Amino acid sequence: MSLFVADTYLPAGQLVRLVFSKVTGRLLESCARALPPRPAPSSGRFRRGALAAGAGAAGGLRAVASMALGAHQLSFTKSADEIRRGLKELTESYELRIQKILEAATAGDSSFGASFGRLAEADGRAALLSAELTLPALVSGDAAERQASQEAKKALQQMWSKTYARPELYEVLAAQTTAKTAEEVRLASLLLAKFRQSGAQLGPAARAAFARLEAQSSSLASQAEQNINEDCSFVDLAPEDLEGCSESFVQSLPTEAGLKRCSLKAPVLAPIMQRAVRSETRRRMMEASQQRCMDTNGPILEELVTARHNAAVQLGFKSHAERVLSAKMAATPAAVESFCREMLQRMRAARDQDLRRLAQRKQKDSEPGQKRKAEGELHAWDVSYYSDLLKREELSLDDEKLKEFFPLEGTIQRMLQVYSELLGLGFERSELPTWHQEVLAFEVKDGSKVVGHLYLDQFPRDGKFSHQMIVPLSPAFVSESGEECLPACVNISNLSRPEGSRPALLRFAEMKTLFHELGHVVHCLCTQSRFSLLSWAWPMVPWPGGVEQDFLEVPSMALEKFACEPQLLQRVASHFEDPQAQLEESTIQTIKDLERWMVGIQESRYFAMSLFDLMVHSQAPPYSLDGEEGLSLAELFRRVMQQQTCLQQLPDTNFSCSWYHLYIGYDAGFYGYGWSDVFAADIFETMRASKEGALSGATGQALRSEILAPCATRCGQEMLRRFLGREPSVEAWCRLKGVQ
């Protein structure tokens, strides 16, 4: 779940997956217990099996758009002017639909269909059409198109934010009591909660005050994020200070007045922290790294957490954490605190053992005749160095040779075959139009019926988003007239291209991440929901929807764990020159051992940071800890980290000033990575123990019917209970990590 970068914990995939916004809305109802049946087909309903390759732009998307939206057809290659015109048409059409809801209420029609149904229809249609406006920001090679697309995304976010803050619309919905099915009840509860989170229930004066606090919070977070992005802090080091780092790495660093200028960004910081022999070099780099943005973001963060707290109080919550968590699976700050403290307690013995191992390895360097001449106690800036050193000594793994077993094209084919057999899906290459000639399109079928569409955009291009993620292109929903919108998504990645006659090869970490991302893909494509709000989505897209934020990663994390298991590796790995060659058992065991490497230190740091995040958002500053009052944010961070990691923290530092998660929507939510991983482990272990086989169709059918297909029509806790046949537990995760 984790890795070391300069003694700073980063969740797995953080270097390739970014999160851009928060999930809002308060979950007020009991979890729905059943997925209602699909409506019977009407004569005008789009037939899933009617698609043929090349039938239209985006296949099912185009067919649905044509039927449900007149002559409109989705296009992924709009010019900047076309994007702006499309945005105008979409927002005007959306507003007309909202006005019809208000007009119906004035005329006395308070039925579910005239209120919640029409709002869901408006949201679904707008979501369907928004992809052609917002995708170019991520994939277009034209700067003007990217700019227009980014502006369109912001405008659409504002459109939905303003809609869910309208008091007159909230009054219409709040008066409606005719929801009948479990899915209708859940939709109504979630929508009302979103309005309440936006302050629609407040009086004019309170609503205005709340709006000012929200605007202040948004502005402060945006400024802090920009400060981090623009920070160019560095440390100038003499070449001899970089002893231990590779010659090519040192030569790649710019030289100023005979000194090597060392950026504090991860690509430079991490190699120095892991390989620089001199302790003072590592200390200077860590200190500078943890002082980044202190002057700019220190005051901003104090203002930001205060504004967040005051906004939550305006809504009737005790704290920002209580407000945020009310919409998540965890539900309350008490539940998150209990979870973090339990995991810290569970990791204590492993943490202490890891620290002893590193201290002993450092002591060896202190022996007479040893080159490094390390002395004294184990410091925070020693952890990455000695962890990397021990790992190279004890768990050598040649990543260059390993990647020869994962040629890109064949690996993707075999991965899709695994998912096909597991979930009963077929992935068929299609000639559907795309936004670039390198993009691969697939029709996804259940038997002979098309159930969705997948696009793979695999290689880097100028102007393209530079990491890896899944972007939904269409939600799954059924219109008022019975027309069905098929889910679709794209895997945007930046993998190495083929080199001459040598195919593109995946490093093991890339292979593992790809299998994880395909887990998101099947979650999206297996979704069965009547309303787009309950379909698969995440805040990368402007439309509202998706499961609870702290459940979003659970299915893909569970599936990702198979990437280290023999039953998957033996099916997916195939040497590009000798397909008959197999990965050695010792290699597979080393891969599994690396999953547990220094887990005590890593997870203790992660859960300590999660606890700090919860604390700063559970009260307004200044803070208290263990009876001590008046602590600043910086003091609180250092005390929590020192208490839980047993490593002395550097004075005059404030890591929280450059900690992205506090500003990009994971406030009071950093715990979610670990929370998801714990429950993913429970699913994984249950699948692995299945009598039918871990990756069998029978096991996959249970996963599909109880976890993937319901998506947000049920809450995460209910889905876990139904799949596991019991309450979820942390025990499976602890067993996988090798802790008690």
C-alpha positions in Angstrom: 0.0 0.0 0.0 2.9 2.3 0.4 6.4 3.4 -0.5 9.2 5.6 0.9 10.0 8.9 -0.7 12.4 10.9 1.4 10.9 9.5 4.6 7.6 10.9 3.6 4.8 8.4 3.2 3.1 8.3 -0.2 0.1 6.0 -0.8 0.6 3.4 -3.5 -0.1 4.9 -6.9 0.2 8.5 -5.7 2.8 9.1 -8.3 0.5 7.9 -11.1 -3.0 8.8 -9.8 -4.1 12.2 -8.7 -7.2 13.3 -6.8 -8.6 16.7 -7.7 -11.7 17.4 -5.6 -13.8 16.4 -2.7 -16.9 14.3 -2.5 -19.8 16.1 -0.7 -23.3 15.2 0.3 -24.6 13.8 3.5 -25.8 10.2 3.7 -28.9 10.2 5.9 -30.8 7.0 5.1 -30.2 3.4 5.9 -28.4 1.5 3.3 -30.6 0.2 0.5 -30.8 -3.6 0.7 -31.8 -4.5 -2.8 -31.0 -3.4 -6.3 -34.4 -2.9 -8.0 -35.2 -4.6 -11.2 -34.6 -2.9 -14.5 -37.7 -1.4 -16.1 -39.2 -3.4 -18.9 -38.0 -2.4 -22.4 -40.2 0.1 -24.2 -40.5 0.3 -28.0 -38.2 3.3 -28.0 -35.5 1.9 -25.7 -32.0 1.6 -27.0 -31.2 -2.1 -27.4 -27.8 -3.0 -26.0 -27.2 -5.7 -28.5 -27.9 -3.5 -31.5 -24.4 -2.0 -31.8 -22.0 -2.9 -34.6 -18.4 -1.9 -34.8 -18.1 1.6 -36.2 -21.8 2.2 -35.8 -21.2 5.7 -34.4 -19.0 7.9 -32.4 -18.5 6.3 -29.1 -20.8 3.4 -30.0 -23.5 3.1 -27.3 -22.9 6.7 -26.3 -23.8 7.9 -29.8 -26.8 5.6 -30.1 -28.2 6.7 -26.8 -27.4 10.4 -27.5 -29.2 10.2 -30.8 -32.3 8.7 -29.4 -32.5 10.6 -26.1 -31.1 13.9 -27.3 -32.4 14.3 -30.8 -29.8 14.8 -33.5 -26.9 15.3 -31.0 -24.0 12.8 -31.3 -21.0 12.8 -29.0 -17.8 14.0 -30.5 -14.4 13.7 -28.9 -12.6 16.1 -31.4 -14.4 19.4 -30.9 -12.6 22.6 -31.6 -12.2 25.3 -28.9 -15.2 27.2 -30.3 -17.3 24.1 -30.5 -16.5 23.3 -26.9 -17.7 26.8 -25.9 -20.9 26.5 -28.0 -21.5 23.0 -26.6 -21.1 24.4 -23.0 -23.7 27.1 -23.7 -26.2 24.7 -25.1 -25.7 22.2 -22.3 -26.1 24.7 -19.5 -29.1 26.3 -21.1 -30.8 22.9 -21.6 -30.0 22.0 -18.0 -31.6 25.2 -16.7 -34.7 24.6 -18.7 -35.1 21.2 -17.1 -34.7 22.7 -13.7 -37.3 25.3 -14.4 -39.8 22.5 -15.4 -39.3 21.0 -11.9 -40.2 24.3 -10.3 -43.2 24.9 -12.7 -44.6 21.4 -12.0 -44.4 22.1 -8.3 -46.2 25.4 -8.7 -48.9 23.5 -10.6 -49.3 21.1 -7.7 -47.4 18.1 -9.1 -45.3 16.8 -6.3 -44.8 13.3 -7.5 -41.4 11.6 -7.4 -41.1 11.7 -11.2 -41.8 15.4 -11.4 -39.3 16.3 -8.8 -36.4 13.8 -8.1 -37.0 12.0 -11.4 -36.7 15.1 -13.5 -33.6 16.3 -11.6 -32.0 12.9 -12.0 -32.9 13.0 -15.7 -31.4 16.5 -16.1 -28.2 15.4 -14.3 -27.9 12.2 -16.4 -28.3 13.9 -19.7 -25.9 16.7 -18.7 -23.4 14.2 -17.5 -23.6 12.2 -20.7 -22.9 15.3 -22.8 -20.2 16.7 -20.6 -17.5 14.2 -21.6 -17.1 15.7 -25.1 -16.5 19.1 -23.4 -14.1 18.0 -20.6 -12.1 15.2 -22.1 -10.0 17.4 -24.4 -8.4 19.0 -21.4 -6.7 15.7 -20.7 -6.0 14.3 -24.1 -5.9 17.1 -26.8 -2.7 18.2 -28.4 -4.2 21.6 -29.1 -3.5 24.2 -26.3 -6.6 26.2 -27.2 -8.8 23.1 -27.0 -7.3 22.1 -23.6 -7.9 25.6 -22.3 -11.5 25.8 -23.5 -12.1 22.3 -22.1 -10.7 23.2 -18.7 -12.9 26.3 -18.6 -15.9 24.1 -19.5 -15.2 21.8 -16.7 -15.0 24.6 -14.2 -18.3 26.1 -15.6 -20.0 22.7 -15.3 -18.8 22.3 -11.7 -20.2 25.7 -10.9 -23.5 24.8 -12.6 -24.0 21.7 -10.4 -22.8 23.5 -7.3 -25.2 26.4 -7.8 -28.1 24.0 -8.6 -27.6 22.1 -5.3 -27.6 25.3 -3.4 -30.9 26.6 -4.7 -33.3 26.9 -1.8 -36.5 27.0 -4.0 -35.4 23.7 -5.6 -34.6 22.2 -2.2 -38.1 23.1 -0.9 -39.7 21.2 -3.7 -37.6 18.1 -3.2 -37.9 18.2 0.6 -41.7 18.2 0.4 -41.8 15.0 -1.8 -42.6 11.8 0.0 -43.6 9.3 -2.7 -40.3 7.4 -3.3 -41.2 3.8 -3.5 -38.2 1.6 -4.4 -35.0 1.2 -2.5 -33.1 3.0 -5.3 -35.6 5.9 -5.3 -35.3 6.2 -1.5 -31.5 6.3 -1.7 -31.5 8.8 -4.6 -33.8 11.1 -2.7 -31.8 10.9 0.5 -28.5 11.5 -1.2 -29.9 14.4 -3.2 -31.4 16.1 -0.2 -28.1 15.6 1.7 -26.2 17.3 -1.2 -28.6 20.3 -0.9 -28.1 20.5 2.8 -24.3 20.3 2.5 -24.6 23.3 0.1 -26.6 25.3 2.6 -29.9 25.3 0.7 -31.9 24.8 3.9 -30.4 28.0 5.6 -32.1 31.3 5.8 -30.9 34.2 3.6 -28.5 35.7 6.0 -27.0 32.4 7.2 -26.8 31.2 3.6 -24.9 34.3 2.6 -22.5 33.8 5.5 -22.0 30.2 4.6 -21.4 31.0 0.9 -18.7 33.5 1.9 -16.9 30.9 4.1 -17.1 28.3 1.3 -15.7 30.8 -1.2 -12.9 31.7 1.2 -12.1 28.0 1.7 -12.0 27.4 -2.0 -9.8 30.4 -2.7 -7.4 29.6 0.1 -7.1 25.9 -0.9 -6.5 26.9 -4.5 -3.8 29.4 -3.6 -2.1 26.9 -1.3 -2.1 24.3 -4.1 -0.7 26.8 -6.6 2.0 27.7 -4.1 3.0 24.0 -3.9 3.0 23.7 -7.6 5.1 26.7 -8.2 7.6 26.1 -5.4 11.1 25.7 -6.8 13.0 25.3 -3.5 16.4 23.6 -3.8 19.6 22.7 -1.9 23.0 23.3 -3.4 25.4 20.4 -2.6 29.0 19.8 -3.4 29.5 16.8 -5.6 31.2 14.9 -2.8 28.0 15.4 -0.7 26.2 13.1 -3.2 28.5 10.1 -2.7 26.5 6.9 -3.2 24.2 8.4 -5.8 24.6 7.1 -9.3 27.0 8.9 -11.6 24.4 9.5 -14.2 22.0 10.9 -11.6 24.7 13.4 -10.3 25.6 14.4 -13.8 21.9 15.1 -14.6 21.8 17.8 -11.9 22.4 21.4 -12.9 25.6 23.0 -11.7 25.8 26.5 -10.2 29.1 27.8 -9.0 30.6 24.3 -8.8 27.7 23.0 -6.7 24.9 20.6 -7.7 21.5 22.2 -7.5 19.2 19.6 -6.0 15.4 20.1 -6.4 13.1 19.1 -3.6 10.7 17.4 -6.0 10.4 13.6 -5.7 12.5 12.6 -8.8 15.6 14.2 -7.2 14.7 14.1 -3.5 14.0 10.4 -3.4 17.3 9.1 -4.9 19.3 11.3 -2.6 17.4 10.2 0.5 17.8 6.6 -0.6 21.4 6.5 -1.8 23.4 9.5 -0.4 26.0 8.0 2.0 26.5 11.2 4.1 24.0 11.6 6.9 24.3 15.4 6.8 23.3 15.5 3.1 20.1 13.6 3.9 19.4 15.7 6.9 19.7 18.9 4.9 17.5 17.6 2.2 14.8 16.4 4.6 14.8 19.7 6.5 14.5 21.8 3.4 11.8 19.5 2.0 9.7 19.8 5.2 10.2 23.6 5.2 8.7 24.0 1.7 6.0 26.7 1.5 6.1 27.4 5.2 6.2 31.2 4.7 3.4 31.2 2.1 1.1 28.3 3.2 1.7 28.4 6.9 -0.7 31.4 7.4 -3.0 30.1 4.6 -3.5 26.7 6.3 -4.4 28.3 9.6 -7.0 30.5 7.8 -8.2 27.5 5.8 -8.9 25.1 8.6 -10.7 27.9 10.5 -12.9 28.8 7.5 -13.7 25.1 7.0 -14.6 24.7 10.7 -16.9 27.8 10.7 -18.7 26.7 7.5 -19.4 23.3 9.1 -20.8 25.0 12.2 -23.1 27.1 10.0 -24.6 23.9 8.7 -25.1 22.6 12.2 -22.1 20.3 12.4 -19.6 20.3 15.3 -16.6 20.3 13.0 -15.4 20.1 9.4 -14.5 16.5 10.0 -18.1 15.7 11.1 -19.4 17.4 8.0 -17.1 15.7 5.6 -17.4 12.2 7.1 -21.2 12.3 7.2 -21.2 11.6 3.5 -18.7 8.7 3.7 -18.7 5.1 4.6 -16.9 5.8 7.9 -19.7 8.3 8.8 -18.2 9.9 12.0 -14.9 11.3 13.3 -15.1 8.9 16.2 -15.2 5.9 13.8 -12.1 7.2 11.9 -10.2 8.0 15.1 -11.0 4.5 16.5 -9.9 2.9 13.2 -6.6 4.9 13.0 -5.7 4.2 16.6 -6.5 0.5 16.3 -4.3 0.2 13.2 -1.5 2.1 15.0 -1.7 -0.3 17.9 -1.7 -3.3 15.5 1.4 -2.0 13.8 3.4 -1.1 17.0 5.3 -4.4 17.3 6.2 -4.4 13.5 7.2 -0.7 13.7 9.5 -1.4 16.6 11.0 -4.4 14.9 11.6 -2.4 11.7 13.3 0.4 13.6 15.6 -2.1 15.4 16.6 -3.7 12.1 17.5 -0.3 10.6 19.3 0.8 13.8 21.3 -2.5 13.7 22.2 -2.0 10.0 23.3 1.6 10.8 25.4 0.3 13.7 27.3 -2.0 11.3 28.3 1.0 9.4 29.8 2.4 12.6 32.2 -0.5 13.0 35.9 0.1 12.5 36.9 0.0 8.9 33.4 0.6 7.6 33.2 3.3 4.8 30.2 5.2 5.9 31.2 5.8 9.5 27.6 6.3 10.7 27.3 7.2 14.4 24.5 7.7 16.9 20.8 6.9 17.0 18.6 6.2 14.0 17.3 9.5 12.7 14.2 10.3 10.6 16.5 11.0 7.6 18.2 7.6 8.0 15.0 5.6 7.3 14.8 5.7 3.5 18.6 5.2 3.2 18.9 2.1 5.4 15.6 0.7 4.2 16.8 0.9 0.6 20.2 -0.5 1.6 18.8 -3.5 3.5 16.3 -4.2 0.7 19.1 -4.3 -1.9 21.1 -6.6 0.4 18.3 -9.0 1.2 15.7 -8.8 -1.5 17.4 -8.2 -4.8 15.0 -8.0 -7.7 16.2 -7.1 -11.2 13.3 -4.9 -12.5 14.9 -4.8 -16.0 14.8 -8.5 -16.4 11.4 -8.8 -14.7 9.7 -6.4 -17.2 10.7 -8.7 -20.1 7.8 -10.9 -18.9 5.3 -8.1 -19.3 5.2 -6.9 -23.0 2.4 -4.3 -23.1 0.1 -5.6 -25.8 0.1 -9.2 -24.6 -0.1 -8.3 -21.0 -3.2 -6.2 -21.6 -4.8 -9.0 -23.6 -4.1 -11.6 -20.9 -5.4 -9.2 -18.2 -8.6 -8.6 -20.1 -9.0 -12.4 -20.5 -8.7 -12.8 -16.7 -11.4 -10.1 -16.1 -13.5 -11.7 -18.9 -13.5 -15.1 -17.2 -13.9 -13.7 -13.7 -16.9 -11.5 -14.5 -18.5 -13.0 -17.6 -17.5 -10.1 -19.8 -16.2 -10.0 -23.4 -13.8 -7.3 -24.6 -13.9 -7.0 -28.4 -11.7 -4.6 -30.3 -13.8 -2.1 -32.2 -13.2 0.5 -34.9 -15.2 3.1 -33.1 -14.0 6.7 -33.7 -11.6 8.0 -31.1 -9.7 11.3 -30.4 -6.3 9.9 -31.5 -5.1 7.2 -33.8 -3.2 5.4 -31.0 -6.3 5.0 -28.8 -7.8 1.5 -28.7 -11.6 1.1 -28.4 -13.4 -2.0 -27.1 -17.0 -3.0 -27.0 -17.7 -4.7 -23.7 -20.3 -7.5 -23.9 -22.2 -9.8 -21.6 -23.0 -12.6 -23.9 -24.2 -11.1 -27.1 -25.3 -7.8 -25.5 -23.1 -4.7 -25.5 -23.0 -3.4 -21.9 -20.5 -0.6 -22.2 -17.3 0.7 -23.9 -13.7 1.0 -23.0 -11.0 3.1 -24.4 -7.2 2.7 -23.8 -5.1 5.8 -24.3 -1.7 4.3 -23.4 1.2 6.4 -24.6 2.5 9.9 -23.8 1.8 12.8 -26.1 2.4 16.5 -25.9 -0.4 18.2 -24.0 -1.7 14.9 -22.6 -2.3 14.3 -18.9 1.0 12.9 -17.6 -0.1 10.3 -15.1 -2.5 7.3 -15.1 -6.2 7.2 -14.2 -9.6 6.1 -15.3 -12.0 8.8 -16.5 -15.7 8.0 -16.9 -17.1 9.1 -20.2 -20.7 8.2 -19.6 -22.7 7.3 -16.6 -25.1 4.3 -16.5 -28.7 5.4 -16.2 -32.2 4.8 -17.6 -34.2 7.8 -18.9 -37.8 8.6 -18.0 -38.8 7.0 -21.3 -36.8 3.9 -20.7 -33.9 4.6 -22.9 -30.7 3.2 -21.5 -27.4 5.0 -21.3 -24.4 2.6 -21.4 -21.4 3.2 -19.2 -18.1 4.1 -20.8 -14.6 5.0 -19.6 -11.1 5.6 -20.7 -7.8 4.4 -19.1 -5.4 7.3 -19.6 -1.9 6.2 -19.1 1.7 7.1 -20.1 3.5 3.9 -20.7 6.8 3.3 -22.6 6.5 3.0 -26.3 8.1 0.1 -28.3 11.8 0.6 -29.1 12.6 -0.6 -32.6 11.8 -4.4 -32.8 11.5 -4.6 -29.0 7.9 -4.3 -27.8 6.8 -1.9 -25.1 7.6 -3.5 -21.7 5.9 -2.9 -18.4 7.8 -2.6 -15.2 6.3 -4.7 -12.4 4.9 -1.6 -10.7 3.3 -0.5 -14.0 1.8 -3.9 -14.5 0.3 -3.9 -11.0 -1.0 -0.4 -11.4 -2.6 -1.3 -14.8 -4.4 -4.3 -13.2 -5.6 -1.9 -10.5 -6.9 0.6 -13.0 -8.7 -2.2 -14.9 -10.4 -2.9 -11.6 -11.9 0.6 -11.8 -12.8 -0.1 -15.4 -14.9 -3.2 -14.6 -16.5 -1.4 -11.6 -17.6 1.4 -14.1 -18.7 -1.0 -16.8 -20.6 -3.4 -14.6 -22.7 -0.7 -12.9 -26.4 -1.1 -13.1 -28.3 2.0 -11.9 -31.4 3.8 -12.9 -29.9 7.2 -11.9 -26.6 8.7 -12.9 -26.0 9.9 -9.4 -25.7 6.3 -8.4 -23.4 5.3 -11.3 -19.6 5.1 -11.2 -17.9 8.4 -11.1 -15.3 10.3 -9.1 -14.4 14.1 -8.8 -12.2 14.1 -11.9 -15.4 14.6 -13.8 -17.7 17.5 -13.1 -21.0 15.6 -12.7 -22.1 14.3 -9.3 -22.1 10.6 -8.7 -20.3 7.6 -7.5 -19.8 5.5 -4.3 -18.6 6.9 -1.0 -15.1 8.4 -1.4 -13.7 5.9 1.1 -15.2 3.0 -0.8 -14.1 4.1 -4.3 -10.8 2.2 -4.2 -12.0 -0.9 -2.4 -12.9 -3.1 -5.5 -9.8 -2.1 -7.5 -7.5 -2.5 -4.5 -8.9 -6.0 -3.8 -8.3 -7.0 -7.4 -4.8 -5.4 -7.5 -3.7 -7.7 -4.7 -3.8 -10.6 -7.1 -1.0 -9.0 -9.1 1.4 -10.5 -6.6 -0.2 -13.9 -6.5 1.1 -16.9 -8.5 -2.4 -17.7 -9.9 -2.4 -14.3 -11.7 1.3 -13.9 -12.4 1.5 -17.4 -14.1 -1.4 -16.4 -16.4 -0.3 -12.8 -17.2 3.5 -13.1 -17.3 4.9 -14.2 -20.7 8.5 -13.5 -21.8 8.5 -11.4 -24.9 11.2 -13.5 -26.6 10.3 -16.9 -25.1 6.6 -17.3 -24.3 7.3 -20.7 -22.7 9.5 -19.2 -20.0 8.0 -18.9 -16.6 8.7 -16.6 -13.7 10.7 -18.4 -11.1 9.1 -19.3 -7.8 11.8 -17.4 -6.0 11.0 -14.3 -8.0 7.3 -14.5 -7.2 8.2 -14.9 -3.5 10.5 -11.9 -3.6 7.6 -9.9 -5.1 5.4 -11.0 -2.2 8.1 -10.2 0.4 8.5 -6.7 -1.0 4.9 -6.1 -0.3 5.7 -6.4 3.4 8.9 -4.5 3.3 9.2 -2.2 6.4 5.5 -2.3 6.7 5.6 -1.3 10.4 7.3 2.0 9.7 5.4 2.8 6.6 1.9 2.1 7.9 2.6 3.7 11.3 3.6 6.9 9.5 0.5 6.7 7.2 -2.0 6.2 10.0 -0.3 8.9 12.1 -0.7 11.4 9.2 -4.3 10.3 8.9 -4.8 10.9 12.6 -3.3 14.4 12.3 -5.5 15.2 9.4 -8.6 14.2 11.4 -7.4 16.2 14.5 -6.8 19.5 12.6 -10.3 19.2 11.1 -12.1 18.3 14.3 -11.6 21.7 16.0 -10.5 25.2 15.2 -6.9 26.1 16.0 -5.1 26.3 18.3 -5.0 22.6 19.2 -4.7 20.4 22.2 -3.0 17.0 22.6 -2.7 14.8 25.7 -3.8 17.7 27.9 -1.4 20.2 26.4 -3.2 23.3 25.1 -2.4 26.0 22.5 -0.5 23.9 20.0 0.0 25.3 16.5 -0.5 23.1 13.4 3.2 22.6 13.0 3.6 21.6 16.7 0.6 19.3 16.5 2.1 17.5 13.4 5.5 17.1 14.9 4.1 15.7 18.2 1.7 13.3 16.6 4.3 12.0 14.2 6.9 11.6 16.9 4.5 9.9 19.3 3.3 7.4 16.7 6.5 6.7 14.6 9.1 6.9 17.5 11.3 9.1 15.3 12.4 12.5 16.5 11.0 15.2 14.2 13.1 18.1 12.9 12.4 21.4 14.6 11.3 24.5 12.7 9.6 22.4 10.0 6.0 22.2 8.9 5.4 19.4 6.5 1.6 20.2 6.3 2.4 23.3 4.4 3.4 21.3 1.3 1.1 18.3 1.9 -1.2 18.2 -1.2 -4.0 16.2 0.4 -4.9 19.0 2.8 -5.7 21.2 -0.2 -7.1 19.0 -3.0 -10.1 17.5 -1.4 -8.8 14.9 1.1 -9.2 17.1 4.1 -10.5 14.8 6.9 -10.2 12.1 4.3 -6.6 10.9 4.2 -7.5 7.9 6.2 -9.5 6.7 3.2 -6.5 5.0 1.5 -5.9 2.7 4.5 -9.6 2.3 5.1 -10.1 1.1 1.6 -7.1 -1.2 1.7 -8.2 -2.9 4.9 -11.6 -3.8 3.4 -10.1 -4.6 0.0 -7.9 -7.2 1.9 -11.1 -8.8 3.3 -12.6 -9.1 -0.1 -9.3 -10.4 -1.6 -8.8 -13.1 1.1 -12.5 -14.2 0.8 -12.0 -14.6 -3.0 -8.7 -16.4 -2.5 -10.3 -18.9 -0.1 -13.2 -19.6 -2.5 -13.7 -23.3 -3.1 -14.6 -22.5 -6.8 -11.2 -20.8 -7.3 -10.1 -17.2 -6.5 -10.4 -16.0 -10.1 -13.2 -18.4 -11.2 -16.5 -17.3 -12.8 -18.5 -18.3 -9.7 -16.3 -16.1 -7.4 -16.4 -13.3 -9.9 -20.2 -13.5 -10.2 -20.5 -12.9 -6.5 -18.2 -9.9 -6.7 -20.1 -8.5 -9.7 -23.6 -8.9 -8.2 -22.8 -7.7 -4.7 -20.0 -5.1 -5.2 -19.6 -4.0 -8.8 -23.1 -3.9 -10.3 -24.9 -2.1 -7.3 -22.3 0.7 -7.4 -23.8 3.6 -5.4 -27.3 2.1 -5.2 -26.2 0.6 -1.9 -23.8 1.9 0.7 -20.3 0.4 1.0 -20.9 -1.2 4.4 -24.0 -3.0 3.1 -22.2 -4.2 -0.1 -19.3 -5.6 2.1 -21.7 -7.4 4.4 -23.6 -9.0 1.4 -20.4 -10.2 -0.3 -18.6 -11.4 2.8 -21.7 -12.9 4.5 -20.6 -11.2 7.8 -19.4 -7.9 9.1 -16.1 -6.7 7.5 -12.9 -7.0 9.6 -9.4 -5.7 9.8 -8.0 -9.3 10.4 -7.4 -10.2 6.7 -5.3 -7.0 6.2 -3.3 -7.7 9.3 -2.6 -11.3 8.1 -1.5 -10.0 4.7 0.9 -7.5 6.4 2.2 -10.1 8.8 1.1 -8.3 11.9 -1.1 -9.2 14.9 
